[in-house]
Amino acid sequence: MLVEVEALDEILRKHGYQRAGLIGILQDIQSRMNYLPRKALQYVSQCLEIPLSEIYEVATFYKAFHLEPRGKHTIQVCLGTACHVRGSQRILSYLETLLDVKAGGTTKDLSFSLETVNCLGACALGPLLVIDRKYYGKMETGKIESLLKKYQ
Amino acid sequence: MSPHFRTISELRSFREGLKKARDPESPWIAICCGTGCQACGALEVLEAFREKIQEMGLKDQIGIRATGCHGFCERGPLVVIRPQKICYMNVTTEDVSEILHQVANGGGVIERLLYQDPLSKQRILYEEEIPFYKFQQRIVFGNNGEIDPTDIDDYIRIGGYQALEKVLSTMTPEAVIQTIKDSGLRGRGGGGFPTGIKWEACRRAKGKEKFVICNADEGDPGAYMDRSLLEGNPHSVIEGMLIGAYAIGSEEGYVYVRNEYPLAISNLTCALDQARAYGLLGKNILGSGLNFQIKISRGGGAFVCGESTALMASLEGRVGEPRAKYIHTVEQGLWNQPSNLNNVETWANVPIIINRGVEWYTSIGTEGSKGTKIFSLVGKINHTGLVEVPMGMTLRQIIFDIGGGIPKGKRFKAVQTGGPSGGCIPESLLDLPVDFDRLQEAGSMMGSGGMIVMDEDNCMVDMARYFVHFLEEESCGKCTPCREGLHQMGRILNRICRGEGKEGDIELLEDLSLVMIESSLCGLGLTAPNPVLSTLRYFREEYEAHIEEKRCPAKFCRDLISFSIRPEKCTGCGACARVCPTQAIKGERKKAHFLESQKCVKCKACVEACKFEAIEID
């Protein structure tokens, strides 16, 4: 089985096998496995005795959850208002063209996932680009290609 | 071994001991490690300070403290030399030895790291004299610079948990509620509902148990004051919640915080652990009989969860859909029990009101809005950062005196307040005093306190479109007016921005807005038309230019502009061609280049790369 049962048990135990902890459970699974594999969700459904559909309802409602495997690196383009007025949309379009992937998608070679976020609260640095939790502020389209080379 | 206080007097004498143990004159260095400064390399600077201080043998002479956000994020990493409060900006690891030398030798300052007044070119030495800080009144936010948020002793030393002592030893729950009512404190999350009245209703409500909840799901894009408070001074929020729990009669609290705020979560977790260890959370707190626990719940990234009923649904582990509020959450909220929800900043105001009294608190602010408000001043502004000002200060003072005006000599166009539920306020209303009621009269709202400044290059139709799309994505979809209304508005605005606007589009937008205001289920839908209505109210001519002349006056909307290269200005340096993602720019070196408009995706990379202003936008 793809899914590590022990790891799942540990997560479920941490949340006391409570239905109320579902969002936290899914967050922990995702941070461990990088996405939410169907088998993991089935296992959670069995252990918590709640229908799989209910788990999917939650998993698809919240933006933070991914049902598909993610790329090796995650690029987040902040589209908060402060970044927007400083031109973050152009940064996003540039990345979409450069990586040939739409926001929310992952490159075919699984090297990058491109995401958008609504404000990371580092507005002084806008437009802001975050790669694997490292912040790159005052971004310009001209700087992006060389920046990405560091991650390839 | 940390102390575990069983009585109020134990805590008091511990505080006295902490105060005595530190000489107020002894030098220490505050390094801002808020998210903004961290993104500029503050952690490396902090590490360098720790290393150098060992190397130079100054460990016993100079203290080092990693503090939360100081607010002036534009100039991070910030380093403040205490107790004089000499403020150094944009500090790098190379500056560290020099700073330590200066502090150890007790004199001299490093001119190049000081703030420089842009007009007089004068350097300014002390934090409180820098215009950005001078006009602020930092009663809630000011302590961020004084304490290490991961050390509860720091908070106790500056008088932390004194308000809790006062409440537990001298006040009845009713007296606490009366104090909060008299203070005129209104909810800082946006709605501006009187906090004391909410508490009273929750106290009176009947239920098996009651909950107090802190809303730290700061979803407004462009606002980050709640995060900075949680990161920089988590105990002030915990103390506020403890006082609220005592007043309302609750034994269980929750902090619902965005998962995008990792530092806030880790500092809060640490603060809760310490408070528990000290006996400030748990059973029979300080021997008073008060029992109270706080749990953290991380949000899943849904803007609508900032709405109280949606937030409570999310706390229960369900999807964050709001419900109709014919029964208020103070009567039936979380698990159908009476629940009192306040925003981070509101909670942080509570200990201050208790400590300093109603009379002092009500002397700050305007008639209907008391106290201060923290704003995040962002966008096209010279001094980006968090500012705390008394209610009633004018927009002009905030943007120009504190914020230092608009960069690159551009012209101010509008300021957007209140996030996606707010509106755009034009230049003609810059002298508007900022409080809950006046902003609402101007067609905007306080919201959680985002203030996004826009200049002449920003298109107001695009701004409306931005917010409508944001809300369309974030609408939970439960009620039709919000789900469908936003979708249709988004389509119309897209069309207008593409130059395909039709006669009657403006009226249609107004009609849709009315329906949404009349019939949406929750605050998200009810206020969603504000960005459209406020831009229509103050910038109607921009809409008309898009629709009738197919022209974007700000030269922003992609489909209404085209790029070309002015041969007389182009030096043939090739900078534009190198950054063009679609190879639309061609030309020989040192000769004027040309741009193939069919290939151009209008990303403006060339405009940013060109040093000679040779790219023309029509």
HADDOCK unambig.tbl for C-alpha pairs under 7 A between the chains (distance, minus, plus):
assign (segid A and resid 19 and name CA) (segid B and resid 317 and name CA) 6.45 0.50 0.50
assign (segid A and resid 20 and name CA) (segid B and resid 315 and name CA) 6.90 0.50 0.50
assign (segid A and resid 20 and name CA) (segid B and resid 316 and name CA) 4.62 0.50 0.50
assign (segid A and resid 20 and name CA) (segid B and resid 317 and name CA) 4.22 0.50 0.50
assign (segid A and resid 21 and name CA) (segid B and resid 317 and name CA) 5.67 0.50 0.50
assign (segid A and resid 22 and name CA) (segid B and resid 317 and name CA) 5.20 0.50 0.50
assign (segid A and resid 23 and name CA) (segid B and resid 300 and name CA) 6.92 0.50 0.50
assign (segid A and resid 23 and name CA) (segid B and resid 317 and name CA) 5.59 0.50 0.50
assign (segid A and resid 24 and name CA) (segid B and resid 298 and name CA) 6.82 0.50 0.50
assign (segid A and resid 58 and name CA) (segid B and resid 318 and name CA) 6.36 0.50 0.50
assign (segid A and resid 58 and name CA) (segid B and resid 319 and name CA) 5.26 0.50 0.50
assign (segid A and resid 61 and name CA) (segid B and resid 319 and name CA) 6.34 0.50 0.50
assign (segid A and resid 62 and name CA) (segid B and resid 300 and name CA) 5.20 0.50 0.50
assign (segid A and resid 62 and name CA) (segid B and resid 301 and name CA) 5.73 0.50 0.50
assign (segid A and resid 62 and name CA) (segid B and resid 302 and name CA) 5.74 0.50 0.50
assign (segid A and resid 63 and name CA) (segid B and resid 300 and name CA) 6.50 0.50 0.50
assign (segid A and resid 63 and name CA) (segid B and resid 301 and name CA) 5.25 0.50 0.50
assign (segid A and resid 63 and name CA) (segid B and resid 302 and name CA) 6.33 0.50 0.50
assign (segid A and resid 64 and name CA) (segid B and resid 300 and name CA) 5.42 0.50 0.50
assign (segid A and resid 64 and name CA) (segid B and resid 301 and name CA) 5.42 0.50 0.50
assign (segid A and resid 80 and name CA) (segid B and resid 221 and name CA) 4.40 0.50 0.50
assign (segid A and resid 80 and name CA) (segid B and resid 222 and name CA) 5.57 0.50 0.50
assign (segid A and resid 81 and name CA) (segid B and resid 221 and name CA) 5.37 0.50 0.50
assign (segid A and resid 81 and name CA) (segid B and resid 222 and name CA) 5.23 0.50 0.50
assign (segid A and resid 82 and name CA) (segid B and resid 222 and name CA) 5.26 0.50 0.50
assign (segid A and resid 82 and name CA) (segid B and resid 378 and name CA) 5.69 0.50 0.50
assign (segid A and resid 82 and name CA) (segid B and resid 379 and name CA) 4.45 0.50 0.50
assign (segid A and resid 82 and name CA) (segid B and resid 452 and name CA) 6.14 0.50 0.50
assign (segid A and resid 85 and name CA) (segid B and resid 379 and name CA) 6.11 0.50 0.50
assign (segid A and resid 85 and name CA) (segid B and resid 454 and name CA) 6.87 0.50 0.50
assign (segid A and resid 85 and name CA) (segid B and resid 458 and name CA) 6.63 0.50 0.50
assign (segid A and resid 86 and name CA) (segid B and resid 379 and name CA) 6.58 0.50 0.50
assign (segid A and resid 90 and name CA) (segid B and resid 603 and name CA) 5.24 0.50 0.50
assign (segid A and resid 93 and name CA) (segid B and resid 603 and name CA) 6.91 0.50 0.50
assign (segid A and resid 94 and name CA) (segid B and resid 581 and name CA) 6.88 0.50 0.50
assign (segid A and resid 94 and name CA) (segid B and resid 603 and name CA) 6.46 0.50 0.50
assign (segid A and resid 97 and name CA) (segid B and resid 581 and name CA) 6.95 0.50 0.50
assign (segid A and resid 98 and name CA) (segid B and resid 581 and name CA) 6.42 0.50 0.50
assign (segid A and resid 118 and name CA) (segid B and resid 221 and name CA) 5.57 0.50 0.50
assign (segid A and resid 119 and name CA) (segid B and resid 221 and name CA) 4.75 0.50 0.50
assign (segid A and resid 119 and name CA) (segid B and resid 222 and name CA) 5.96 0.50 0.50
assign (segid A and resid 120 and name CA) (segid B and resid 260 and name CA) 6.71 0.50 0.50
assign (segid A and resid 121 and name CA) (segid B and resid 222 and name CA) 6.61 0.50 0.50
assign (segid A and resid 121 and name CA) (segid B and resid 223 and name CA) 6.57 0.50 0.50
assign (segid A and resid 121 and name CA) (segid B and resid 224 and name CA) 4.98 0.50 0.50
assign (segid A and resid 122 and name CA) (segid B and resid 35 and name CA) 6.65 0.50 0.50
assign (segid A and resid 122 and name CA) (segid B and resid 36 and name CA) 4.98 0.50 0.50
assign (segid A and resid 123 and name CA) (segid B and resid 222 and name CA) 6.45 0.50 0.50
assign (segid A and resid 123 and name CA) (segid B and resid 378 and name CA) 6.13 0.50 0.50
assign (segid A and resid 124 and name CA) (segid B and resid 73 and name CA) 5.76 0.50 0.50
assign (segid A and resid 124 and name CA) (segid B and resid 74 and name CA) 5.10 0.50 0.50
assign (segid A and resid 124 and name CA) (segid B and resid 378 and name CA) 6.60 0.50 0.50
assign (segid A and resid 124 and name CA) (segid B and resid 384 and name CA) 5.14 0.50 0.50
assign (segid A and resid 124 and name CA) (segid B and resid 385 and name CA) 6.47 0.50 0.50
assign (segid A and resid 135 and name CA) (segid B and resid 39 and name CA) 5.41 0.50 0.50
assign (segid A and resid 141 and name CA) (segid B and resid 605 and name CA) 5.20 0.50 0.50
assign (segid A and resid 142 and name CA) (segid B and resid 579 and name CA) 5.07 0.50 0.50
assign (segid A and resid 142 and name CA) (segid B and resid 605 and name CA) 6.01 0.50 0.50
assign (segid A and resid 142 and name CA) (segid B and resid 609 and name CA) 6.62 0.50 0.50
